[in-house]
Structure formats: structure tokens, C-alpha cells
């Protein structure tokens, strides 16, 4: 496959304007001031269910692209042309969800987009790509791409209809009016008690139990409006949006990364242990100190950190982790967080590292197999892509993946929200239910804001 690229440097851009140019496929990925939006598909990569799906995805992408053909950036700066990135994700289990909710979300799916808009504090880069056929005239393709790039540059730099990416988040006050069906509280309490019994018997040390909230609005809610409000309110998280086909969306705001790899340097964050944010600066600081001194939360965090470090030892070297966790303060909740850094061995790719780490104790439990068995019995729903790795990779081995946490799936106009809590010795059912309620608020408030109430 030969791929041509036209590139334009922009002083600024509004990514949601790009996303609104097509009903899908499309996607968005952001952390702080850095973001990428993309639309259209030049090529799609998937994999058969099973533990080999990470390698299958990499091999399929490599075969598809092969020796990359020429590129013709409008600007000669190679940073503008960029590397070819595949965006998408994996289901939590090796097998994908089989219910109607997960139509369009197989065991693995990645898109090489036709249009990519990348931005940061310095500005934005717009890339328009096309596949060159054997009989295509390169000059004609170049002229067509450059024309389209100029047209789209005008589109993505114009103000939105309401003067910005999103309206003030105070509009979320109407979230209580959204018709919603929550997981059964009594069933939750019984599941937590059974997991605690398994912990007491020594069969498992931690299980991350999740619950759902189904929102069935009376009128359709614009998914991009939900994304706009979610991004506005959660700049400290990894905000993601992936729409593999029109009307099938997964979005969320994850607090951590499973794997970031750039030129052989690995970075991830272990996030486990939680407490509410607090209504004032003083209350927040007091709660943070309480979290840092909580034996239960420190033990839960240590399980996640130690397992990630041990698994990294098989694929990386010079693995380093923080001696003590610090507090990650998000708008509604605070977490214990530790940084992990390493250098991967022998040119290993981000997908190889991801295969070693997923699922971490932060999204599943420990030991892994025993925790998965308990989840299969206790949760009562298919996770699908919830808590699965979602992000991007390139063929040089680089990439970034976060777990699809604090997330929701749009299917036929209805939304299913997911949130989980780590059950360890000392956990109490009511406290863990409250914690998951706080985690559900991120998307729930964005839904409420997007209704215009």
C-alpha cells in the first residue's frame, strides 16, 4: 500500500468541527492540551478472538502498509507529515462482547484514518491522506489532496456555532432528570460479600467489580456534545471517543495509562485507591492526607504496582517505579498514583508490552485468572470494550493506550455507563457502591449537559 499525505500547519483549530464533517467512523483522544481527532478510514485492522490478538493486529497492520510509498506534505517539515497511526482498541476479554450493545466492537479493531487533526499548545497539524492505486497519477493525487487540505483547514479553524468547543459545565445541573436504570444494589452487596469471602479464604487478593447505569433518554443526545462537555470537565484525564460505525460509540475519561512507548522508552501509571475530591481546598487536602495514610488503599495500590512491575520485567529493562504513591486529584475523586518507567528490550512494540500487562490489577484484580473467574460469575453483564485497552500505535513500535474506564457506550440511542471499584480486604459494600457512583458522574454530567437542561 502506498499512501500520500498532504499537511497544513495551523495556528489553532477546533477538533469537534472536524468530527462533525462525517457521521463516522471517527475518533478523538486527548490529555490536557494535547489531542488528536480523526475521520474516515483508509484501512481497517482487526484480529480473531484469543490471546494472540495483540500480535495479530501488529502483523496485519505491517502487512497492509508494507513499504510506505512517497508522501507530499504541503510543508516540508517531517513533523507535519507524521507517522501513520492506527487508532482503536481491544475488548477486555480475549473474546468480544456478543450482545447487541457491542455490535461494531470486535475483539480488536483499529482504523488508519483518512484525515487526522493533531493539536497542542503550539498549534495544530492537519493531515489528509489517500491510498495510491497502481494507475494513479502522483501529481494529480497530490493536487487533489492539497486542495482538500486547504478546504478542511478553513473548516476546522472557524468558530463553532456557540463560540467554542462546549458550553459551560454548569448546564449539567439537570442530570437527575435523565431516565436511568442502575445495577441492583442488593445484588452488588451480595457480590462484594462473596468476593470478600474469597479474599478471606486466600483465593484472591483483589477483584475490581464493576456495575452499570443504563440511560435511555426521551430524545437523542448528540454524542459529540457529550464528548465536548466530558473533555471540558476532565482535562486531567485521558479523554477518548471512538465511533467505528455511525451511532456506535464508546467514550470516557480514564485516569491512567497502561502503556505509552516512544522510541523504546516506556511510561505508565499505576492508579488504585480512591477517595472523594472534597468541596473545598481545605477538605480536598484533608481527604488526600487520609488517602495517603489509608492502609486498605495503600495495600490495594501496592498490588497493582507490584504486578505491573513484575510483568514489565519480562519485556523491558531498567524498570523504575515511584518509591511512594502520590495523590492524583481529579474533579470529583482523588486516587493514589505511581509513575512507572522502563526501556523495552530488542525493539519490542507497544502492542507486545500491552499484551504482557493487560489486564492489570487496576481493572481486573489479582491474581489475574482467579479474579477473572469471579468477575464472570458476579458482574452479570458483558464488559465488551469496557476496561479494555484503547488508544493508538504506529509501525515503529510507538503508541499510547489507556483502559476504557469511566466510560459509556452508545447503542441505538441509549447509553450504558460503566464504573468499577477495587474490592480488597477491608472493603465495605456501601463504600464501594458510593465510589462507583462518583466515577459514573463524569459521563453522567456530560450527558446531562448535552441535553441542554
VMD Tcl script that draws the C-alpha trace (Angstrom):
set ca {
  {0.00 0.00 0.00}
  {1.34 3.41 -0.99}
  {-0.06 6.35 0.95}
  {0.15 10.02 0.02}
  {-0.12 12.75 2.66}
  {-0.81 16.47 2.43}
  {-0.14 18.53 5.57}
  {-1.03 22.01 6.79}
  {0.26 23.82 9.89}
  {-2.46 25.77 11.72}
  {-2.22 28.38 14.46}
  {-5.24 26.84 16.13}
  {-8.13 24.50 15.35}
  {-11.36 23.13 16.79}
  {-11.31 19.32 16.65}
  {-15.06 18.93 17.06}
  {-15.57 20.80 13.79}
  {-13.55 18.08 12.06}
  {-15.56 15.34 13.76}
  {-18.81 16.93 12.64}
  {-17.82 16.63 8.97}
  {-18.70 12.91 8.98}
  {-21.12 10.68 10.94}
  {-18.36 8.07 11.40}
  {-16.04 6.32 11.55}
  {-14.26 8.91 13.67}
  {-12.32 9.28 16.89}
  {-10.80 11.65 19.44}
  {-8.01 11.26 22.01}
  {-6.82 13.91 24.48}
  {-4.79 14.55 27.62}
  {-4.55 18.13 28.80}
  {-3.70 20.43 25.91}
  {-2.68 17.61 23.55}
  {-5.33 15.99 21.37}
  {-5.95 14.16 18.09}
  {-9.19 13.98 16.10}
  {-9.65 11.81 13.02}
  {-12.34 10.93 10.47}
  {-12.66 8.44 7.64}
  {-10.86 5.14 7.13}
  {-8.09 4.33 4.67}
  {-7.59 0.88 6.12}
  {-9.04 -1.22 8.95}
  {-7.24 -3.83 11.05}
  {-8.91 -6.46 13.22}
  {-7.98 -9.78 14.85}
  {-9.54 -13.10 15.71}
  {-10.57 -13.57 19.35}
  {-7.91 -15.09 21.57}
  {-4.73 -14.25 23.48}
  {-2.79 -13.78 20.23}
  {-4.86 -10.79 19.11}
  {-2.23 -8.17 20.03}
  {0.34 -9.77 17.74}
  {-2.29 -10.32 15.04}
  {-3.10 -6.61 14.98}
  {0.54 -5.59 14.61}
  {1.25 -8.15 11.90}
  {-1.89 -7.28 9.94}
  {-1.05 -3.56 10.02}
  {2.53 -4.23 8.92}
  {1.39 -6.43 6.03}
  {-1.22 -3.93 4.95}
  {1.08 -0.92 4.79}
  {4.30 -2.71 3.86}
  {6.88 -0.34 2.44}
  {5.24 3.07 2.72}
  {5.17 4.99 -0.53}
  {6.01 8.66 -1.01}
  {4.40 11.48 0.92}
  {3.97 15.04 -0.25}
  {3.50 17.42 2.65}
  {2.49 20.94 1.76}
  {5.17 21.95 4.25}
  {8.46 20.00 4.02}
  {8.70 19.67 7.82}
  {8.64 15.90 8.52}
  {6.91 16.55 11.87}
  {3.89 17.74 9.93}
  {3.66 14.61 7.78}
  {3.87 12.45 10.91}
  {3.88 8.68 11.17}
  {0.96 6.52 10.16}
  {-1.09 5.83 13.28}
  {-3.75 3.19 13.79}
  {-6.48 4.19 16.29}
  {-8.85 1.85 18.12}
  {-8.81 -0.72 20.87}
  {-9.35 -4.19 22.29}
  {-12.11 -5.83 24.28}
  {-11.45 -6.54 27.94}
  {-11.63 -10.30 27.46}
  {-9.97 -12.21 24.62}
  {-13.50 -12.85 23.38}
  {-15.56 -9.82 22.32}
  {-18.98 -8.99 23.72}
  {-21.74 -10.94 21.95}
  {-24.74 -8.80 22.93}
  {-26.38 -6.19 20.72}
  {-24.64 -3.48 22.75}
  {-21.24 -4.49 21.37}
  {-22.08 -4.63 17.66}
  {-19.17 -2.89 15.89}
  {-16.72 -3.61 18.71}
  {-14.91 -6.91 17.97}
  {-12.01 -8.42 19.91}
  {-9.72 -5.84 18.28}
  {-10.32 -3.04 15.79}
  {-8.08 -0.23 14.53}
  {-8.51 2.40 11.83}
  {-5.89 4.17 9.74}
  {-7.74 7.47 9.22}
  {-8.13 9.46 6.03}
  {-7.98 12.79 7.89}
  {-6.09 13.49 11.11}
  {-6.01 16.74 13.09}
  {-3.46 16.92 15.91}
  {-3.16 19.82 18.33}
  {-1.24 21.07 21.35}
  {-0.34 24.35 22.99}
  {1.83 25.29 19.97}
  {-0.91 24.92 17.36}
  {-2.33 22.19 15.15}
  {-1.34 19.98 12.22}
  {-3.88 18.80 9.66}
  {-3.06 15.68 7.61}
  {-5.11 14.46 4.66}
  {-4.21 11.07 3.23}
  {-5.12 8.85 0.29}
  {-4.12 5.41 -0.95}
  {-2.30 5.46 -4.28}
  {-3.57 2.92 -6.78}
  {-1.20 1.32 -9.31}
  {-2.54 3.51 -12.11}
  {-2.87 6.78 -10.17}
  {-1.04 9.84 -11.43}
  {1.01 11.03 -8.41}
  {0.80 14.67 -9.47}
  {-2.98 14.52 -9.78}
  {-3.32 12.85 -6.37}
  {-1.03 15.45 -4.81}
  {-3.07 18.32 -6.29}
  {-6.33 16.81 -5.07}
  {-5.02 16.21 -1.55}
  {-3.55 19.68 -1.21}
  {-6.83 21.23 -2.32}
  {-8.79 19.18 0.21}
  {-6.31 20.04 2.97}
  {-6.75 23.77 2.30}
  {-10.54 23.43 2.32}
  {-10.56 21.47 5.57}
  {-8.10 23.89 7.18}
  {-10.67 26.65 6.68}
  {-13.39 24.45 8.17}
  {-11.55 23.43 11.34}
  {-10.32 26.93 12.19}
  {-13.72 28.63 12.09}
  {-15.55 29.27 15.39}
  {-18.21 26.76 16.40}
  {-21.86 27.82 16.33}
  {-21.85 28.58 20.07}
  {-18.44 30.22 20.06}
  {-16.34 27.37 21.49}
  {-15.93 23.64 21.88}
  {-18.54 23.33 24.57}
  {-20.89 25.28 26.77}
  {-20.25 25.85 30.47}
  {-20.47 22.66 32.50}
  {-22.93 24.26 34.94}
  {-25.61 23.21 32.48}
  {-25.16 19.69 33.83}
  {-27.49 20.51 36.71}
  {-30.30 18.55 35.02}
  {-28.65 15.12 35.27}
  {-31.23 13.93 37.76}
  {-33.91 14.24 35.08}
  {-32.29 11.65 32.81}
  {-34.21 8.35 32.91}
  {-31.74 5.76 34.14}
  {-31.67 2.16 35.36}
  {-28.86 1.27 37.77}
  {-27.43 -2.10 38.70}
  {-29.30 -3.77 41.56}
  {-27.93 -2.60 44.91}
  {-28.77 -5.80 46.78}
  {-27.02 -7.89 44.11}
  {-23.99 -5.59 44.41}
  {-23.80 -6.07 48.17}
  {-24.01 -9.84 47.83}
  {-21.29 -9.87 45.16}
  {-18.95 -7.80 47.31}
  {-19.57 -10.11 50.28}
  {-18.82 -13.21 48.19}
  {-15.62 -11.61 46.88}
  {-14.59 -10.72 50.44}
  {-15.15 -14.35 51.41}
  {-12.84 -15.42 48.56}
  {-10.25 -12.92 49.78}
  {-10.57 -14.21 53.34}
  {-10.07 -17.77 52.08}
  {-6.85 -16.73 50.33}
  {-8.12 -17.50 46.80}
  {-7.68 -13.90 45.60}
  {-6.29 -10.63 46.94}
  {-8.20 -8.10 44.84}
  {-11.16 -8.07 42.44}
  {-12.29 -4.98 40.51}
  {-16.05 -5.32 40.47}
  {-17.96 -3.08 38.03}
  {-21.57 -2.03 37.71}
  {-23.63 -0.33 35.03}
  {-26.09 2.54 34.67}
  {-28.40 2.49 31.64}
  {-29.57 5.92 30.43}
  {-32.46 5.88 27.98}
  {-33.16 9.49 27.02}
  {-36.53 10.53 25.67}
  {-34.76 12.35 22.85}
  {-31.45 11.54 21.15}
  {-28.37 13.06 22.79}
  {-25.62 14.26 20.44}
  {-22.57 12.12 21.17}
  {-20.17 14.90 20.13}
  {-21.86 17.29 22.55}
  {-21.30 14.71 25.29}
  {-17.65 14.48 24.25}
  {-17.27 18.27 24.33}
  {-18.53 18.51 27.91}
  {-16.56 15.47 29.02}
  {-13.34 16.96 27.65}
  {-14.04 20.37 29.15}
  {-14.53 18.96 32.65}
  {-11.79 16.30 32.65}
  {-8.57 17.79 31.30}
  {-6.52 15.86 33.86}
  {-7.62 12.52 32.39}
  {-7.24 10.65 29.10}
  {-10.44 11.54 27.27}
  {-11.32 9.17 24.43}
  {-14.04 8.79 21.80}
  {-14.17 6.05 19.18}
  {-17.02 5.56 16.73}
  {-16.27 2.57 14.49}
  {-19.55 2.97 12.65}
  {-22.26 5.67 12.76}
  {-24.20 5.58 16.02}
  {-21.89 3.07 17.76}
  {-19.71 4.99 20.22}
  {-17.51 4.34 23.21}
  {-16.29 7.37 25.15}
  {-14.88 8.13 28.57}
  {-12.25 9.78 30.73}
  {-9.64 7.36 32.09}
  {-7.33 8.45 34.93}
  {-4.35 6.29 33.89}
  {-2.32 4.83 31.04}
  {-1.49 1.15 30.66}
  {1.35 1.70 28.21}
  {2.98 4.65 26.49}
  {6.01 3.87 24.35}
  {8.11 6.33 22.40}
  {11.44 5.37 20.84}
  {11.88 2.49 23.23}
  {11.09 4.48 26.41}
  {8.10 3.13 28.32}
  {5.83 5.04 30.69}
  {2.67 4.06 32.56}
  {0.79 5.00 35.70}
  {-0.48 2.65 38.37}
  {-3.72 4.10 39.74}
  {-5.55 2.35 42.58}
  {-7.02 3.55 45.86}
  {-9.67 6.27 45.86}
  {-11.41 8.91 47.93}
  {-13.80 11.72 47.05}
  {-12.45 15.12 45.99}
  {-13.95 17.40 48.65}
  {-15.97 20.59 48.38}
  {-13.15 23.00 49.31}
  {-9.39 23.26 49.05}
  {-9.07 22.51 52.75}
  {-11.35 19.47 52.58}
  {-9.54 18.18 49.50}
  {-6.17 18.41 51.25}
  {-7.52 16.63 54.33}
  {-9.00 13.83 52.24}
  {-5.74 13.48 50.31}
  {-3.82 13.05 53.56}
  {-6.37 10.47 54.68}
  {-5.89 8.56 51.42}
  {-2.11 8.59 51.78}
  {-2.39 7.09 55.27}
  {-5.09 4.51 54.49}
  {-3.71 1.01 54.97}
  {-6.50 -0.50 52.84}
  {-5.92 1.86 49.90}
  {-2.13 1.61 50.10}
  {-2.41 -2.19 50.03}
  {-4.73 -2.06 47.01}
  {-2.32 0.29 45.23}
  {0.69 -1.87 46.04}
  {-0.96 -4.93 44.45}
  {-1.39 -3.06 41.16}
  {2.07 -1.51 41.14}
  {3.98 -4.68 42.04}
  {2.19 -6.80 39.43}
  {2.79 -4.26 36.65}
  {6.50 -4.03 37.55}
  {6.86 -7.82 37.65}
  {5.20 -8.26 34.24}
  {7.32 -5.47 32.75}
  {10.48 -7.31 33.82}
  {9.75 -9.88 31.09}
  {9.64 -7.34 28.24}
  {11.70 -4.38 29.49}
  {14.80 -3.41 31.42}
  {15.73 -0.61 33.82}
  {12.21 -0.72 35.24}
  {11.72 2.08 37.77}
  {8.69 2.97 39.87}
  {7.97 5.65 42.46}
  {9.00 4.67 45.97}
  {5.77 6.08 47.37}
  {2.49 6.95 45.64}
  {1.25 10.50 45.31}
  {-2.31 11.79 45.06}
  {-3.89 12.36 41.65}
  {-6.67 14.91 42.17}
  {-9.47 14.84 39.59}
  {-12.64 16.96 39.58}
  {-14.79 14.52 41.58}
  {-12.35 11.99 43.00}
  {-8.75 11.52 44.17}
  {-6.54 8.47 43.56}
  {-3.22 7.07 44.64}
  {-0.89 7.16 41.63}
  {2.64 5.90 40.94}
  {4.75 6.52 37.84}
  {6.43 3.56 36.13}
  {9.24 3.96 33.58}
  {11.38 1.46 31.68}
  {13.25 0.80 28.45}
  {11.89 -2.00 26.30}
  {14.14 -4.78 25.03}
  {15.07 -5.78 21.48}
  {12.85 -3.32 19.66}
  {9.64 -4.60 21.22}
  {6.48 -2.73 20.26}
  {3.85 -1.09 22.42}
  {1.45 -3.90 21.47}
  {3.88 -6.52 22.80}
  {4.18 -4.63 26.09}
  {0.42 -4.22 26.20}
  {-0.07 -7.97 25.75}
  {2.11 -8.56 28.82}
  {0.31 -6.03 31.02}
  {-3.39 -6.34 30.18}
  {-5.47 -6.75 32.23}
  {-3.72 -5.05 35.14}
  {-4.93 -5.42 38.74}
  {-6.32 -1.88 38.41}
  {-9.06 -3.10 36.04}
  {-9.32 -6.82 36.86}
  {-7.75 -7.94 40.13}
  {-5.04 -10.23 41.44}
  {-4.22 -13.00 40.82}
  {-5.48 -12.35 37.31}
  {-7.08 -15.71 36.44}
  {-8.89 -16.10 39.76}
  {-10.16 -12.52 39.59}
  {-11.48 -13.05 36.06}
  {-13.34 -16.17 37.17}
  {-15.04 -14.26 39.97}
  {-15.97 -11.40 37.65}
  {-17.54 -13.80 35.16}
  {-19.78 -15.12 37.95}
  {-20.58 -11.90 39.77}
  {-20.95 -8.99 37.31}
  {-23.90 -10.26 35.29}
  {-23.10 -8.28 32.13}
  {-20.60 -8.35 29.28}
  {-17.73 -5.92 29.67}
  {-17.05 -5.78 25.93}
  {-14.61 -2.91 25.46}
  {-15.16 -1.55 28.98}
  {-11.77 -1.63 30.78}
  {-10.08 -2.86 27.60}
  {-7.00 -1.05 26.20}
  {-7.92 1.81 23.86}
  {-5.57 4.17 22.02}
  {-3.15 4.14 19.08}
  {0.03 2.57 17.71}
  {2.36 3.08 14.76}
  {4.56 0.65 12.85}
  {7.74 1.93 14.53}
  {6.52 0.39 17.78}
  {5.33 3.63 19.41}
  {1.89 4.12 20.90}
  {-0.31 5.08 23.82}
  {-3.06 3.04 25.47}
  {-5.38 3.78 28.37}
  {-8.01 1.49 29.86}
  {-11.56 2.34 28.77}
  {-12.66 3.40 32.26}
  {-15.26 5.93 33.46}
  {-16.82 5.10 30.11}
  {-20.12 4.76 28.29}
  {-21.32 3.03 25.14}
  {-23.95 4.47 22.81}
  {-26.17 1.93 21.07}
  {-29.46 2.71 19.27}
  {-29.86 6.00 21.12}
  {-29.37 4.54 24.62}
  {-26.28 4.82 26.78}
  {-24.73 2.26 29.12}
  {-22.30 3.71 31.68}
  {-19.69 1.60 33.48}
  {-17.68 2.08 36.67}
  {-15.79 -0.26 38.95}
  {-14.19 -0.43 42.39}
  {-11.32 -2.50 43.72}
  {-12.50 -4.94 46.37}
  {-9.77 -5.85 48.86}
  {-9.63 -6.91 52.49}
  {-11.37 -4.19 54.48}
  {-13.73 -3.11 51.67}
  {-17.33 -2.35 52.57}
  {-20.17 -2.82 50.04}
  {-21.77 0.57 50.70}
  {-18.47 2.46 50.41}
  {-17.59 0.73 47.13}
  {-21.08 1.46 45.76}
  {-20.60 5.12 46.62}
  {-17.19 5.13 44.93}
  {-18.61 3.74 41.70}
  {-21.34 6.36 41.87}
  {-18.70 9.10 41.96}
  {-16.95 7.53 38.98}
  {-20.20 7.39 37.00}
  {-20.68 11.14 37.45}
  {-18.10 12.15 34.80}
  {-20.10 10.79 31.87}
  {-23.47 11.29 33.55}
  {-22.83 15.01 33.95}
  {-21.67 15.26 30.34}
  {-24.91 13.58 29.23}
  {-26.94 15.96 31.33}
  {-25.07 18.96 29.94}
  {-25.53 17.77 26.37}
  {-29.32 17.67 26.79}
  {-29.31 21.46 27.25}
  {-31.19 21.31 30.54}
}
mol new
graphics top color blue
foreach p $ca { graphics top sphere $p radius 0.5 }
foreach p [lrange $ca 0 end-1] q [lrange $ca 1 end] { graphics top cylinder $p $q radius 0.2 }
display resetview
